[in-house]
Amino acid sequence: MGHLANRVFLKIEILSYVLLGLLLAIAVLLGMWGAAQLLASSIHAPGDTDALVVAIDRMLFVLMMVEILRTVRVSFRSGALISEPFLVVGLIASIRRVLVITLESSQANQPGRWTPESQAMVHSSMVELAVLGGLILVMVASIYMLRRSTAQR
């Protein structure tokens, strides 16, 4: 009975990995299409930096999806989770958040829009940027140490 349950759960796990991989691949393709459209629109309007920043944000999102897809593929092959791809995804997500915060802060600092609310938003954004900067440094150091420890084996 235990052997049968093990085979059934293994088949369900494999099916889950395949379906997750397909969904991630579709998300990557749609994200790349959207990023290409945003880049094309930013080329036609060179003074509009918002479209360019959003396009970069989309491309970073696609990069995250590709890393997650790679993690699923590696997990499917080896049957074990590897921590480095998760750190890379976290690093990309942190960089995306920094990009979004700087875009929001730059829009709040436009002339004639400086209010106490926008000042409070900029202050909280600076705190969040400092925390994200520390997080990015920790993740980069972790990736470095992981690669260094696997190279020594």
Secondary structure, DSSP 8 states (H G I E B T S, - for coil): -HHHHHHHHHHHHHHHHHHHHHHHHHHHHHHHHHHHHHHHHHHHSTT-HHHHHHHHHHHHHHHHHHHHHHHHHHHHHHSS--HHHHHHHHHHHHHHHHHHHHHHHHHHTSTT---HHHHHHHHHHHHHHHHHHHHHHHHHHHHHHHHHHHHH-
